Amino acid sequence: MAKVFTIGEALIDFLPDRKGAALKEIESFTKAAGGAPANVACAVARLGGDSAFIGKVGADPFGQFLVETLETEGVDVSAMFRTSLANTALAFVSLKEDGDRDFSFYRNPSADMLLDASEINAGWFGEADILHFCSVDLVEAPVKHAHLKAIEAVKAAGGIVSFDPNVRLPLWSDEELCRTTIRSFLPLCDIVKISSDELVFITGIDDEREALQSLFVGDVEAVVYTKGAEGAEWHAKPYSVSVPGKRVQTADTTGAGDAFVGALLYQLQQEGLASIKGIAPQLAERMIGFANAAAALTTTRAGAISSLPKRDELLSL
C-alpha cells in the first residue's frame, strides 16, 4: 500500500477553558498535540491508513509528548527528529463563540524550523506515496529547504505531492512574503487544498471562479476548495464537482481542515493512484463527501488530534 507522509510542524496547542474570551482573559489552558501536518498524519492513521510524520521537535518534555502521541495514534515516527538547539513550538488558542480560533505562537525559532535537508532520505519514498505539507514551515529557515528536498524526492519516486497553504499570518514577518512563498510552491504540487478565507489572499483575485482557475499552474491537476459549513468542491481541468456541507453543532473548529485533508489523502492512498490526473468525477465527488463528513464530525468535539474521527464513525455519518 502507498504511504502518506506529512512534513512540517508538530507543536503543542494550549486550548482555552472557555469560549468567547480574548487570550489575555483566559486563566487556564489544556495541553494538546497539534500542528497541521502532524494532525493530518494522525487523521490518516485513525482511518486505518499508513502514515508517517517528518519533522523535528525539541529535546524537551513537550517534544517527547508529541512523539509519544503520534506513535500512540499509529503514525510512523522514525523520521521525527529531536534537537537541543531550540524548544518545541507552542501555540496558545482562544475560541470565539462560533468555535473559530485566534492563535499566539511561541517559535522564534522553534525546533520544527531546524529540520535540515540533509536529514531527508530519498529512500523513504516509493511509487504512489503521497507527501503533504503546509505553509507554516516554509519560512526562511532550514525546514523550507527540507521541504524542497522531500518534494523533489517523492516526485522522482513517482509519488503525489499535496499542499494545504493553511495560512497563519502571525508567523510571517511580512504578508507579501507569505503570499509569494506560497505561490512559489504551488507549481510543485499535484493537488492543492484551499479554503474560502484564503483564496483572495493567495491569488489576489476577487472573482471566485477566476481565482480558482489561476491555481492551475505547473504540476497542479486538482484544486480542492473548502467552504466550511457550505461544503467543498473538487476542481480538475476538465470538470468540477461539489458536495454540500454537513449540518452539525459546532464546538471547536480546531483540526477540521486537517481532518478533511487526512480523509482525502486516506482515500487517495486506498485507491493506490500514482496520478491525480485520471480521477473520474464520481470518485472525486465521493472523496470530498467523505472528507467533508470527517471535517464536520471533528468540529463537534474539542481539540485537534483528540477530535479526529475513525472510519466506522464516518461511515455511519
N, C-alpha and C positions, 0 to 999 in steps of 0.2 A: 504494500500500500504506500502511496505517496505520503510525505510528511509535511506538516505545516510548521514552518519556522517563523518566529517573530523576533524582531531585533529592536533594541532601544531601551527605554527606561522602565525599571521596576522601582517603585518608591512606596513610601508609607503615606496613606491618606489618613488624616485625622478628621473624623466625621463629627459634626456638632451634636450636642444633646437635644437641640430643638430647632425648629424651622422659624423662618421669618425674622431672624436677628442677624445683624452685621457681625463680622468676625470679632471686632473689638468687644462685643457684648456677650460672646459665648464664654461660659465658665468651665465647661468640661467637654472633652472630645473622646471618641472611641477610636483606637488604632485599628487600621485595616490595610491589608496588602492592596497595592494599586499600581498604576502606570498602564497606559493603554495597551502597549504591546504585550505586557505580562498578562493583562486581563484577557486579551484575545487568545493567547496560548491556553489559558485556563478554560475559556469558553469552548474551544475545540475539544479539549480533553474531557470536559464534563459531558459532552455529547457523545463521547465514545471514540473520538478521533485520536490520531497520533500527532502530538505537537511537541515542539522544543522551543525554549527561550534562549536567545543570545543576548548577553548583556553583562553589566558589571555592577556590583553593589559594594558597599563599604565592609571592611573587616570589623564590623560593629554588631551589636545585638539586633539592630533593625535589619541589617543585611542578612544575618542568619535567619531571622524570622521570615524574610522573603524567600530565601532558598527553600526552607522547610515547607512554607505554604505552597509554593508551586510544585514541589516534589509530592506533597500530600495530594494535590489535585490531579496528579498523574502526568505532569509536564516533565519532559526530559530536561534536566538542569545541568547536563555535562558541559555546556558552553556558557555557564553562568559563572563569571569570574569574580574574585574578591580583590580589594585593594585597601591598603592602609594610607593612601595618599589623599583620600577625600572620604567624607562621610556619605552614607546612604541619603538620597534625596527625600525630603519631607514636603507634603502638601497639606495645608490646613484649609478645610472646606466649610463654607456656610451655605445653608439651604434656604431658598426663598419659599414662600407659601405653596407655590405650584410645583415644588420639587426640583426646580432648576438650581444651578450652583454658581458660586464665586470661589476663586482659589487664591491662596497666598503660598508661594513656593519658597523653599529654602534649599538652594542648589547653586552655590557660586564659588567654585564649581562643586558638583556632586559626583559620586563615584561613577554613575552611568555615563557621564560625559568623557570619562577616561578610557573607555573601551577603545583599543587600538587596532588598526587594520592588520597588524602582524598577528593578532590573536584570531583572526578569521581563517578558518581552514576550508579551502575549496572542496576538500574531500567529503565534507558533511553533506553536500547536496547531490541529488540524483534527478533523473528524468521525472517530470510531472510533480516534483516537490514544489511547494509554494513558500515564498518569502514575503512576509508582510511587515510594513513599517509605517511610522507616523512622522510628524514634522518636529516634535519636541526636541529630539536629539539630532536635528540637522543644523544646530547652531555651530558656529566656528569653534570646533573642539575636535579632539581625536576621533570621537564617535562618529562624526559626519563621514570621515574617510573610511571608517569601518563599514558603514552602510554601503558606500560606493563599491568597496571590495566584495561585500556579500552579494550585492545586486549583480555585479559582473560574474561572480562565480555561479550563481543559480541560473543565470541566463546561459552561460556556457554549458551547463549540465542539462539544459533542455527543460528548465522549470518555469514557473509562473511568478511574476512579481506583482504584489498588491500594495496599494498606497491609500491610506486614510490620513489626509493632512491633519485633522484633529487640532485645529489652530488653538494655541494658547499664547496670546499676545503678551501677557505679563512676563513670559520667559525670554522675550526678544528685546534687545536694546533699541530696535528700530522696526516699525511696522513694514516699511518698504523692503527691508532686508528679509523679513519673514516671507513676504509675498514673492519676491524674486527667487528666493531659495526654493520654495515650494514649486514654483513654475519650472525651475531648472531640473527638478527631479521628475516631473510629470512625464516627459518623453521616455523615461527609462522603464515605465510601468506598463503592465498588460491590462490591469483593472484598477480603476480609481473610484473610491467611495467618497462622496462629498455631501455635506449637509446643506440644508436650505439657508442657514445663517452664515455659511462660509462662501457660498457661490460668488456673490458680488465682490467680496473682499479679494478672493483669489484671482478672479478673471477680470475685474474692473468693468464688467458689462452688466447693465441693469436688466436687459431683456433675458428672461429665464432660458428660453429655447436657444437663443444665440450664445449665451454663456455656457450652456451645457455642451453645445457643439464645438466651442472653442477648446474644450478639454481633450479633443481627439487630436493629439499631437504625438509624434514619434511612434512608439510601440503601442499606444493605448488602443485597445479593442473594445472595452466596455467601460461605461461610466454608470455607477450606481448612485442614485440621488435619493437621499433620505429626507423626509419632511415631517418627522416627529409623528404626532397623532394622525396626520393626514396620509401616512403610508410611505411607500417607496416606489422608485422607478428604476428599471434597467434600460439603459440606452446602449445599443450597439450601432454600428454604422448603417446596417440595412433595416433596422427596426427598433421599436421601443415598446416596453410593456410596463404596466403599473399594477400595484395592489393597494387596496385601501388600508388604513390603519386599524389596529385593534383597540377598541374602547375599554380601558381598564381604569381602576382607581389608582392614580399615581402617588407613590410615597416618596420616591427618590429616583432621579434620572441618572445618577452616577452609574456608569458602566453600561448604559443602554446601547450606545453606539458600538461599544466593544462586543457586546453580546450579539448585535446584528452582524458585525463583521465576522466574528467567530463562527456563527451559524452558517454564514455564507461560504466561508472557506472550508468548513467541515463538509459541506455538500460538494464543493468542487473536488475535495480530496476523495470523497466516496465515489465520485464519477470517474476518477483517475484520468482526468483530462490533461493533456500536455499543452493545450492551447485554449485560449478564451474564444478564439475566432469562430469555431464551429458550433457554439452553443445555440440551440434552437430556441425560438420564443417561448415554447411551452415549458422547457426546462428552466429558462431564466425566470419566468413567472412563478414557477413552483419554488425556486430557490429563494427569491426575495420574499415570497409569502412566508416561508419557514423562518427566514431571518427576521422578518417583521414581528412574527409571533414571539421569537426569542427576546427581542428588544422590549416588547410590550410587557411580557411577563417579568422581566428584570426590573422594570420601573415600579412594580407593586411591592418590592422588598427593598430594604435599606442596604447600602454598601455596594461594592463593585463585584469582587470575586464571589463573595458570600451570596449574592443575589442571582448569580448565573444559573440558568435552568439546565436540567438534564433532559435527555432525549424523550423519555416517556412523558414528561410534563408537556413538552411541545406538541407531541402527537395528540394528546388529549385536548389541548387548546385549539 
